[in-house]
């Protein structure tokens, strides 16, 4: 059961009420994405510590561990997403993060490959499970007219996390060994998670939906049995000469009760929403290139291109900086386009994803011995900015076309399809590497963005209709008290 937010005039009080929750959520997301990026810059160093050659390095460290990490994350996202629609999300997030970060901390003492594989795979629980929880919470704090921008700000936290992870692994790993960065990241992550369970607030589900804005406060009853108001205090309002029961107040002061919860039928219905299906389908090809970036690209630049870990890390730092800036700009532009005409948001996602393959291929192909370093950094920055646009917007699109009580579940499936791409991507690339070499395999991986772009563009044909259905359904759920209702007190 959830209670609605106050009306727009009280929106600032809502923001103040949930400021700590949002900040902690962003910090946890930042730390988790830093953790996700800690292994790839040091693949060769890790391979040396376990006695692996180049072939074993790519297959075991790039393929097997990447596959285990993202498959475990995908499975966790589905389970946690369903629980997010029925449970207190504060405690659930804390449990999920601890399940992933305790094994990450144990990496400082592992001596066998199977130990590394288990610990790294378990960390996928935290990264995968946190995604549906985070987006479910943000969807209940902000309305549809702000979600793309908020999603971009959350994406900034992820981008900063990637930047921090790359930097710690690349620079500290060179000085202190590849294990030390896992200690630096896992401890503050667990501290933030424990604080979240004690001082954060789980926002009411469905409180920022457009369908409920501007509802007359004397008529705000949603799925509330008449008998439930019999023993409530009075607020002094009159109806038929009698005082009317006061509605229970939300934590931020005022509002009504939203009692819709997840059922099996509702969970199944998410697969009948065309925009959801397109979102799920685009995740698989769209995340293969991300899997390449996360698992192979830094080591490819350092070893195959002969740049060394520090220079390769510098390039990836510029990519991640572009991701941060591009996420904000992309979210802002996407929100402006959405507020003007919703389908334009899909056009933005498709075009930027398609174009993102161009600088990716350039950075893979270019001869770094003759290229200008400044130009390389600019292209790396632009590359990161372009590929960050879709993430900021697609999450907002999925939020807007689903009912509040199913959003955790739908983002669990959304994360699963993303993780299938990120998990299978490194495996497929590892297989290609064994036959055609790293260079051609990575180029094939980046070209998967073309198929993703086409699916994203198709969302423009479905998202408006699907979002209108959600708002219509929410409005039908609203049951104002009739003047002729004999049960009215």
SVG drawing of the C-alpha trace seen along z (x, -y; Angstrom):
<svg xmlns="http://www.w3.org/2000/svg" viewBox="-28 -26 82 49">
<polyline fill="none" stroke="black" stroke-width="0.4" points="0.0,0.0 1.3,-3.4 0.3,-7.0 0.3,-9.8 2.6,-12.7 1.3,-16.2 0.3,-18.3 2.8,-20.4 2.7,-23.3 4.3,-21.0 6.8,-19.4 9.8,-21.1 8.9,-19.5 8.9,-16.1 12.3,-16.8 13.6,-17.8 12.0,-14.7 13.8,-12.4 17.1,-14.2 19.0,-11.8 17.5,-8.8 18.4,-10.1 22.0,-11.0 22.6,-7.6 21.0,-5.9 23.3,-7.7 26.4,-7.0 25.6,-3.3 25.1,-3.2 28.4,-5.0 30.3,-2.6 28.8,0.5 29.7,-0.7 33.2,-1.5 33.4,2.1 32.2,3.3 35.1,1.6 37.9,2.8 39.0,6.0 39.2,5.2 42.1,2.7 44.3,5.3 43.4,8.5 47.0,9.2 48.2,8.6 45.5,10.9 46.4,13.5 50.1,13.4 49.2,13.9 47.3,17.1 49.7,18.3 47.5,17.8 48.7,17.1 46.9,14.8 44.4,17.4 43.4,18.3 43.3,14.6 40.7,13.8 38.6,16.9 38.7,17.3 39.1,13.7 37.2,11.9 34.7,14.6 33.9,16.9 34.0,14.3 32.2,11.7 29.5,14.3 29.2,15.4 29.1,11.8 26.3,10.6 24.2,13.8 24.2,13.8 23.3,10.1 20.5,10.7 19.0,13.5 19.3,11.3 17.6,8.4 14.5,10.5 14.1,11.8 14.9,8.5 12.7,6.6 9.7,8.7 10.5,8.3 10.8,4.6 7.2,4.3 6.1,6.0 8.8,5.3 10.4,2.4 13.0,1.4 15.4,-0.1 16.2,3.3 16.1,5.1 18.7,2.9 21.0,3.3 20.8,7.1 21.5,7.1 24.5,4.9 26.0,6.8 25.5,10.1 27.6,8.7 30.2,6.6 31.3,9.0 32.6,11.4 34.2,8.4 36.1,7.6 37.3,11.2 39.1,10.8 42.0,9.4 42.8,12.9 41.9,15.2 44.7,17.5 42.8,19.8 40.9,19.1 37.7,20.8 37.7,18.5 38.1,15.5 35.3,16.7 32.9,17.3 33.6,13.9 33.3,12.0 30.2,13.8 28.6,13.0 29.3,9.3 26.9,9.4 24.1,9.8 24.7,6.3 25.1,4.6 22.1,6.5 19.8,6.3 20.4,2.6 19.2,1.5 15.5,2.3 15.4,1.1 17.0,-2.2 14.8,-3.0 11.7,-1.8 12.4,-4.3 13.3,-7.2 10.1,-6.5 8.0,-7.0 9.8,-10.3 9.6,-12.1 6.9,-12.6 7.1,-11.6 8.0,-15.2 11.2,-14.9 12.2,-11.3 14.5,-11.5 16.5,-14.2 16.6,-12.4 17.6,-9.2 20.5,-11.1 21.6,-12.4 21.5,-8.8 23.5,-7.9 26.0,-10.5 26.5,-8.6 27.1,-5.4 29.5,-7.3 31.5,-8.7 31.6,-5.2 33.0,-3.9 35.5,-6.7 36.5,-6.0 36.8,-2.3 38.9,-2.7 41.2,-5.2 41.6,-3.1 42.3,0.0 44.6,-1.6 46.6,-3.8 46.4,-2.0 46.6,1.3 50.0,0.4 51.3,-0.7 49.6,1.6 48.6,4.6 45.3,5.5 43.6,6.7 43.9,3.4 41.3,1.4 38.6,4.0 39.3,3.1 39.1,-0.6 35.7,-0.3 33.9,2.5 34.2,1.0 32.5,-2.4 29.9,-0.6 28.9,1.6 28.9,-1.5 26.5,-3.4 24.2,-0.3 23.9,0.0 23.2,-3.7 20.5,-3.4 18.6,-0.8 18.6,-3.1 18.1,-6.6 16.6,-6.4 12.8,-6.5 11.0,-4.1 8.8,-6.5 5.1,-5.7 4.4,-3.8 2.5,-5.7 2.6,-9.0 3.9,-11.1 1.6,-9.9 0.2,-12.5 -3.3,-10.9 -3.5,-11.9 -2.2,-15.5 -4.7,-18.1 -7.3,-15.8 -9.6,-17.6 -8.4,-16.9 -12.0,-16.4 -12.3,-13.5 -9.0,-11.7 -10.0,-8.1 -8.3,-5.4 -9.3,-1.8 -10.1,-2.6 -13.0,-0.6 -15.7,-2.8 -15.5,-0.9 -11.8,-1.9 -12.8,-5.5 -15.3,-4.7 -13.0,-5.2 -10.7,-7.9 -10.4,-11.4 -12.3,-14.2 -10.8,-17.2 -13.7,-19.5 -15.0,-19.3 -18.7,-19.1 -20.7,-16.8 -24.6,-16.5 -24.2,-18.5 -21.8,-16.0 -18.1,-16.0 -16.0,-14.0 -13.3,-11.6 -9.8,-12.9 -7.5,-10.8 -4.3,-9.4 -1.4,-11.7 1.6,-10.7 5.0,-11.1 5.5,-14.4 2.2,-15.7 -1.2,-14.9 -2.6,-12.8 -4.4,-9.5 -3.8,-5.8 -2.6,-3.7 -3.2,0.0 -2.4,1.7 0.1,4.5 1.9,6.8 0.0,10.0 1.0,12.8 -1.4,11.4 0.1,8.0 3.6,9.4 2.6,11.3 1.0,8.3 4.3,6.4 5.1,8.8 2.1,7.5 3.3,3.9 5.0,3.3 7.4,0.7 8.5,3.1 9.2,5.8 11.3,3.4 13.1,2.3 13.9,5.9 15.0,6.8 17.3,3.8 19.1,4.6 20.7,7.8 22.5,6.4 22.9,3.0 24.8,4.3 27.2,6.5 29.4,3.5 29.2,2.4 30.4,5.9 33.4,5.4 34.2,2.0 34.0,3.4 35.9,6.6 38.3,6.2 38.9,2.7 41.2,1.3 43.5,4.4 43.2,4.3 44.5,0.8 47.2,1.5 48.5,4.8 47.4,5.1 47.9,1.4 51.0,1.2 49.8,-1.8 50.5,-0.4 48.0,-0.4 48.4,-4.1 47.8,-5.5 45.0,-3.0 43.4,-4.1 43.7,-7.7 41.7,-7.0 39.1,-5.2 38.9,-7.9 38.1,-10.3 35.4,-7.9 33.9,-7.8 34.1,-11.6 32.1,-11.8 29.6,-9.3 29.0,-11.6 28.6,-14.7 26.6,-13.0 24.3,-11.4 23.3,-14.8 23.0,-16.5 21.2,-13.6 18.8,-13.4 18.1,-17.2 17.6,-17.1 15.6,-13.9 13.3,-15.4 12.8,-18.6 12.0,-16.5 9.6,-14.3 7.8,-17.3 7.4,-18.6 6.5,-15.3 7.1,-12.0 8.1,-10.0 11.1,-12.4 12.7,-10.9 12.9,-7.5 14.4,-9.1 17.1,-10.7 18.0,-7.3 18.1,-5.5 20.2,-8.1 22.8,-8.5 23.2,-4.7 23.7,-4.3 26.3,-7.0 28.1,-5.7 29.5,-2.8 31.6,-5.3 34.0,-6.6 34.1,-3.1 35.4,-1.6 37.8,-4.5 39.4,-4.0 39.7,-0.3 41.3,-0.7 43.4,-3.9 47.2,-3.6 48.1,-5.2 51.7,-5.6 50.9,-8.3 47.6,-9.7 47.6,-13.0 47.1,-12.3 44.8,-15.3 42.6,-14.2 42.4,-10.7 41.2,-12.1 38.6,-14.3 37.2,-11.4 37.2,-9.3 35.3,-12.0 32.7,-12.4 32.4,-8.6 31.4,-8.4 29.0,-11.3 27.2,-9.8 26.7,-6.3 25.4,-7.7 22.3,-9.4 20.2,-6.2 20.7,-5.1 19.4,-8.3 16.2,-8.2 15.3,-4.5 14.9,-4.1 12.5,-7.0 10.5,-5.5 10.1,-2.2 9.1,-3.9 6.4,-5.8 4.7,-2.9 4.3,-0.7 2.1,-0.8 3.8,-1.8 3.3,1.7 5.1,3.5 8.1,1.2 10.5,3.2 9.5,6.4 9.8,4.8 13.2,3.3 14.3,6.7 13.5,8.2 15.0,5.1 18.3,5.6 18.2,9.3 18.2,8.7 20.9,6.1 23.0,8.6 22.4,11.3 24.0,8.9 26.8,8.0 27.4,11.6 27.1,13.4 29.0,10.5 32.3,11.3 31.8,15.0 31.0,14.6 33.9,12.1 36.2,14.6 35.1,17.3 35.7,14.9 39.1,13.9 40.2,17.5 39.3,17.6 39.8,14.2 41.8,12.3 41.0,9.5 40.8,6.7 38.1,8.2 36.2,9.6 36.0,6.2 34.9,4.5 32.0,7.1 31.0,6.4 30.7,2.6 28.6,3.1 25.9,4.7 24.8,1.1 23.3,0.8 20.6,3.4 20.0,1.9 19.5,-1.6 16.8,-0.2 14.8,1.3 15.1,-1.9 13.8,-4.0 10.8,-1.7 9.8,-2.7 8.6,-6.0 5.7,-4.0 4.5,-2.5 5.5,-4.6 2.8,-7.3 0.0,-4.8 1.4,-2.6 1.9,-5.6 -1.6,-6.8 -2.9,-3.4 -1.2,-3.6 -2.6,-7.0 -6.1,-5.9 -5.8,-2.9 -4.7,-5.0 -7.6,-7.4 -10.0,-4.5 -8.6,-3.4 -9.4,-6.8 -12.9,-6.5 -14.2,-9.9 -17.0,-10.0 -20.3,-10.5 -22.7,-13.0 -25.5,-10.4 -23.6,-7.6 -25.7,-6.5 -22.5,-5.1 -21.0,-8.6 -20.7,-9.9"/>
</svg>
